[in-house]
Amino acid sequence: MKIILENNQILEVPEEYIGLIIGKKGKTIKKIRNLFMINIQLKDKKFHISSENSLTNLKLSINYIKEIYRKKASEDLTCPI
């Protein structure tokens, strides 16, 4: 995972979790946009995140996204097959 730039950040999420971040019919990504008042788009399998209002909201949104897929990843590891 990489985070670069200042007001415009690029967040790489493991490919298998991109759909999780977007959510069914875009529900999760819309929630993130509204909750943190940020712009977030998926380009080239990377989330491009920007905020004109708050660098704090930008950082909080990134942490929120990381937590979503980390939680799912830990569930996947503990799931017996």
DANOR-V861992 format. One record per residue. N is the residue number from 1. RES is the residue in three letters. PHI is phi as a letter, one per 20 degrees, with the letter a starting at -180 (NA if undefined). PSI is psi as a letter, one per 30 degrees, with the letter a starting at -180 (999 if undefined). OMEGA is omega in radians with two decimals (NA if undefined). Layout:
# DANOR-V861992
[[N,RES,PHI,PSI,OMEGA] [N,RES,PHI,PSI,OMEGA]]
This chain:
# DANOR-V861992
[[1,MET,NA,k,3.13] [2,LYS,c,k,3.00] [3,ILE,c,k,-3.13] [4,ILE,c,l,3.12] [5,LEU,m,a,-3.05] [6,GLU,d,d,3.11] [7,ASN,e,f,3.05] [8,ASN,d,j,-3.08] [9,GLN,d,k,3.06] [10,ILE,d,k,-3.11] [11,LEU,d,k,3.07] [12,GLU,e,k,3.12] [13,VAL,d,k,3.07] [14,PRO,g,k,-3.01] [15,GLU,g,e,-3.11] [16,GLU,f,f,-3.13] [17,TYR,d,g,3.14] [18,ILE,g,e,3.12] [19,GLY,f,e,3.11] [20,LEU,f,e,3.14] [21,ILE,f,e,3.12] [22,ILE,f,e,3.12] [23,GLY,n,l,-3.14] [24,LYS,f,k,-3.10] [25,LYS,l,g,3.09] [26,GLY,m,g,-3.05] [27,LYS,g,e,-3.07] [28,THR,f,e,-3.12] [29,ILE,f,e,3.08] [30,LYS,f,e,3.11] [31,LYS,f,e,3.13] [32,ILE,f,e,3.11] [33,ARG,g,e,-3.07] [34,ASN,f,e,-3.09] [35,LEU,f,e,-3.05] [36,PHE,d,g,-3.13] [37,MET,l,h,-3.13] [38,ILE,c,l,2.99] [39,ASN,d,k,3.13] [40,ILE,c,k,3.13] [41,GLN,c,k,3.08] [42,LEU,e,k,3.10] [43,LYS,c,k,3.09] [44,ASP,l,h,3.11] [45,LYS,m,g,3.09] [46,LYS,c,k,3.09] [47,PHE,e,k,3.08] [48,HIS,d,j,-3.01] [49,ILE,c,k,3.10] [50,SER,b,l,3.09] [51,SER,b,k,3.08] [52,GLU,e,f,-3.01] [53,ASN,e,e,-2.94] [54,SER,b,k,3.04] [55,LEU,f,e,3.09] [56,THR,f,e,3.12] [57,ASN,f,e,3.10] [58,LEU,f,e,-3.13] [59,LYS,f,e,3.12] [60,LEU,f,e,3.14] [61,SER,f,e,3.11] [62,ILE,f,e,3.10] [63,ASN,f,e,3.12] [64,TYR,f,e,3.13] [65,ILE,f,e,3.12] [66,LYS,g,e,-3.12] [67,GLU,f,e,3.12] [68,ILE,g,e,-3.06] [69,TYR,e,f,3.06] [70,ARG,f,e,3.11] [71,LYS,f,e,3.13] [72,LYS,f,e,3.13] [73,ALA,f,e,3.13] [74,SER,f,e,3.05] [75,GLU,f,e,3.14] [76,ASP,f,e,-3.12] [77,LEU,f,e,-3.11] [78,THR,e,f,-3.11] [79,CYS,f,j,3.11] [80,PRO,f,k,-3.14] [81,ILE,d,999,NA]]
